Structure formats: structure tokens, C-alpha cells
């Protein structure tokens, strides 16, 4: 399953992050859309540069439903992706590859959405604590302790000092950048998941 023609308003836009997925044009006249057979791109972190490929993996061989909805009308058809006869990949290996890649991409998307959401809440809490009257000193101490934990977690997940290309050499990557690297390293033109990738994935899920 992949969304091809619906704009995600919550998808973070950043010049250092993923490019928007192509959408079917709604202008008058003939509109043409070419599916690159990839799943939706993973969201990034606004104003943070993370080196890597953000596009989803290629869909595996099989039949796919295509639905076009316009006000009052729905058009549906099917398309089939055929297996490359030069690949030694069996149906079981294709399925393992798809499930592994989709699982990792979904996890990274979930992590980044959580990072983005908590970062906004962190800024809100920080602003609130700055304006909190002195009579709420006990509440402020609790808020400061929570803010410290939120900042520590955010720093473990994302390297916010990375703003440009050279920054990734000057500042160490954090968890989600390394996770994206693992996704890119696991993806292959010949769909097959190697055991070292599965071992690394198991280690990261324990973190």
C-alpha cells in the first residue's frame, strides 16, 4: 500500500530533508502521473540535515489496486509488477524484504513524527516556564526537571547541530540518522535482506 496522490499536510518540509512525493496534478486538461513503484517517503526533521535516502523501498512483484477518486466518481483498475527473471529472489525472500523494509520505514517515520511533536511541546514548556510567576516555584522545579529529560531524549535521537553538508562530519550522528543509514544499507536493487542487517535491526530495537 502506498499513497500516491494525496498530499500529507503534516509531512515536515525542509531543504535538508526529504523532497515531497510526486502528486497527481489537478489542473484542467490531461494529467499524467508515473509511479516509480516506491512506497511513500519517510518524514524528516525540520532544519536538521541527515544524510541519506528518504524514499521508500520499491514495491515487490504482485498485483496492486489503483483507485482514482474525484467528487462523485471513483475509478479503479489493477496493475501487476512482474518479477525480474534475472533475480534469484524467491517469493518468500521478496515478502521478507518487503516486510523488513516497510517495518523499518514505518518505525523511522513514527520516531521522526514523535521527535517533531515533542520538540514543539518542549519549546512550549520552555516558554511557559520562563513566564511562570515565582509563587509557582514548586511547579517550576517539576517543569524544569521534565524539560531536562525532554532535551536529553531529543539530543539522543537527533543531531540538531547539523544544518549543512559539512556538519555531518563535524558533529556525530544520533539514533535516527544511524537508523536511516541502516535502512539505506539494507535496501538493495536485488531485494534480499542479509543476516547482518537483521542482526543490527535487532540491536537497534533493543535501544
C-alpha positions as CSV (number, residue, x, y, z in Angstrom):
1,X,0.0,0.0,0.0
2,X,1.3,3.4,-0.8
3,X,-0.3,6.9,-1.1
4,X,0.4,8.4,-4.5
5,X,-1.9,11.3,-5.0
6,X,-2.8,12.6,-1.5
7,X,-0.8,15.5,0.0
8,X,0.2,14.9,3.6
9,X,-0.2,18.3,5.3
10,X,1.8,17.0,8.4
11,X,4.8,16.0,6.3
12,X,7.7,18.2,7.6
13,X,9.3,20.2,4.8
14,X,12.9,21.2,5.0
15,X,15.6,22.0,2.4
16,X,17.8,19.5,4.3
17,X,15.2,16.7,4.4
18,X,13.2,14.6,2.0
19,X,11.6,16.0,-1.1
20,X,7.8,15.9,-1.3
21,X,6.5,12.8,-3.0
22,X,5.1,13.5,-6.5
23,X,1.3,14.1,-6.7
24,X,-1.2,13.8,-9.4
25,X,-1.9,17.2,-10.8
26,X,-5.4,18.6,-10.5
27,X,-5.2,21.2,-13.2
28,X,-7.7,21.3,-16.1
29,X,-6.8,19.1,-19.1
30,X,-4.8,15.9,-19.5
31,X,-2.8,15.0,-16.3
32,X,-0.2,12.3,-16.3
33,X,1.3,10.5,-13.3
34,X,4.1,8.0,-13.4
35,X,4.5,5.7,-10.4
36,X,8.2,5.0,-9.6
37,X,7.0,1.8,-7.8
38,X,8.3,3.1,-4.4
39,X,6.5,3.5,-1.1
40,X,6.0,6.9,0.4
41,X,9.0,8.9,1.6
42,X,9.9,9.0,5.3
43,X,9.4,12.3,7.0
44,X,12.5,14.3,8.2
45,X,13.3,16.8,10.9
46,X,12.8,20.5,10.0
47,X,16.0,22.5,9.9
48,X,18.2,19.4,10.6
49,X,20.4,17.8,7.9
50,X,20.5,14.0,7.9
51,X,22.5,12.4,5.1
52,X,20.6,9.6,3.5
53,X,17.9,8.5,1.0
54,X,14.4,9.2,2.3
55,X,12.4,7.4,-0.4
56,X,10.5,4.2,0.5
57,X,11.6,0.9,-0.9
58,X,10.4,-0.5,-4.3
59,X,7.2,-2.5,-4.3
60,X,7.7,-6.2,-4.8
61,X,6.1,-8.2,-7.6
62,X,2.4,-8.7,-7.3
63,X,-1.0,-7.2,-8.2
64,X,-1.8,-3.7,-7.0
65,X,-5.1,-1.8,-7.0
66,X,-5.2,1.7,-8.4
67,X,-8.1,3.9,-7.3
68,X,-8.8,7.5,-8.6
69,X,-11.4,9.4,-6.7
70,X,-13.0,12.6,-7.8
71,X,-16.1,14.3,-6.4
72,X,-19.0,11.9,-7.2
73,X,-16.9,9.4,-9.1
74,X,-14.4,6.6,-8.4
75,X,-12.3,4.8,-10.9
76,X,-10.4,1.6,-10.1
77,X,-8.1,-0.8,-12.0
78,X,-5.4,-3.2,-11.3
79,X,-1.7,-3.3,-12.3
80,X,0.8,-6.1,-11.9
81,X,4.5,-5.8,-11.2
82,X,6.4,-8.7,-12.6
83,X,9.5,-10.3,-11.1
84,X,12.8,-9.7,-12.8
85,X,13.7,-13.1,-14.2
86,X,17.4,-12.3,-13.7
87,X,17.0,-12.1,-10.0
88,X,17.4,-15.2,-7.9
89,X,14.8,-13.9,-5.4
90,X,12.1,-16.3,-4.4
91,X,8.5,-15.1,-3.4
92,X,9.4,-15.8,0.2
93,X,12.5,-13.6,0.0
94,X,10.5,-10.9,-1.7
95,X,8.0,-11.0,1.2
96,X,10.7,-11.0,3.8
97,X,12.4,-8.0,2.1
98,X,9.1,-6.1,1.9
99,X,8.1,-6.7,5.5
100,X,11.5,-5.8,6.8
101,X,11.8,-2.6,4.8
102,X,8.3,-1.4,5.4
103,X,8.7,-2.1,9.1
104,X,11.9,-0.1,9.3
105,X,10.5,2.8,7.3
106,X,7.3,2.9,9.4
107,X,9.4,2.9,12.6
108,X,11.6,5.8,11.4
109,X,8.5,7.7,10.3
110,X,7.0,7.1,13.8
111,X,10.2,8.2,15.5
112,X,10.5,11.4,13.5
113,X,6.9,12.4,14.0
114,X,7.3,11.8,17.7
115,X,10.6,13.8,17.7
116,X,8.9,16.7,15.9
117,X,5.8,16.6,18.2
118,X,7.8,16.5,21.4
119,X,10.2,19.2,20.2
120,X,7.3,21.6,19.7
121,X,6.0,20.7,23.2
122,X,9.5,21.2,24.6
123,X,9.5,24.7,23.2
124,X,6.1,25.4,24.6
125,X,7.1,24.2,28.0
126,X,10.3,26.2,28.0
127,X,8.3,29.4,27.1
128,X,5.7,28.6,29.8
129,X,8.4,28.1,32.5
130,X,10.0,31.4,31.6
131,X,6.8,33.3,32.3
132,X,5.7,31.3,35.4
133,X,5.2,33.5,38.5
134,X,7.5,33.0,41.4
135,X,4.7,31.7,43.6
136,X,4.6,28.5,41.5
137,X,8.2,27.7,42.3
138,X,7.5,24.0,43.1
139,X,5.7,23.6,39.8
140,X,8.6,25.3,38.0
141,X,11.0,22.8,39.5
142,X,9.0,19.9,38.3
143,X,8.7,21.6,34.9
144,X,12.5,22.2,34.7
145,X,13.1,18.5,35.6
146,X,10.7,17.4,32.8
147,X,12.3,19.9,30.3
148,X,15.7,18.5,31.1
149,X,14.5,15.0,30.4
150,X,12.9,16.0,27.1
151,X,16.1,17.8,25.9
152,X,18.2,14.8,26.8
153,X,15.9,12.5,24.9
154,X,15.9,14.8,21.9
155,X,19.7,15.0,21.9
156,X,19.9,11.3,21.9
157,X,17.6,11.0,18.9
158,X,18.6,13.9,16.6
159,X,21.8,15.9,16.0
160,X,20.3,19.4,15.7
161,X,23.7,21.0,15.1
162,X,23.8,19.5,11.6
163,X,22.5,22.2,9.3
164,X,24.7,21.9,6.2
165,X,26.7,19.2,4.3
166,X,29.9,19.6,6.3
167,X,28.1,19.5,9.6
168,X,27.6,15.7,9.4
169,X,31.4,15.4,9.5
170,X,31.8,17.8,12.4
171,X,29.0,16.5,14.7
172,X,28.3,12.8,15.5
173,X,25.1,11.3,14.1
174,X,22.4,10.4,16.6
175,X,20.0,7.5,16.7
176,X,17.6,8.3,13.9
177,X,20.4,9.2,11.5
178,X,22.1,5.9,12.2
179,X,18.7,4.1,11.8
180,X,18.2,5.8,8.4
181,X,21.7,4.6,7.4
182,X,20.7,1.1,8.3
183,X,17.6,1.4,6.1
184,X,19.6,2.6,3.2
185,X,22.2,-0.1,3.7
186,X,19.6,-2.8,3.8
187,X,17.8,-1.7,0.7
188,X,19.1,-3.3,-2.5
189,X,18.3,-3.4,-6.2
190,X,18.2,-7.2,-5.7
191,X,15.5,-7.5,-3.0
192,X,17.1,-9.5,-0.3
193,X,17.8,-8.9,3.4
194,X,21.1,-10.1,4.7
195,X,21.6,-11.5,8.2
196,X,23.9,-8.7,9.4
197,X,21.1,-6.2,8.6
198,X,18.6,-8.3,10.6
199,X,21.2,-8.5,13.5
200,X,21.7,-4.7,13.5
201,X,18.0,-4.2,13.4
202,X,17.5,-6.4,16.4
203,X,20.2,-4.4,18.3
204,X,18.6,-1.1,17.5
205,X,15.2,-2.2,18.6
206,X,16.6,-3.1,22.0
207,X,18.0,0.5,22.3
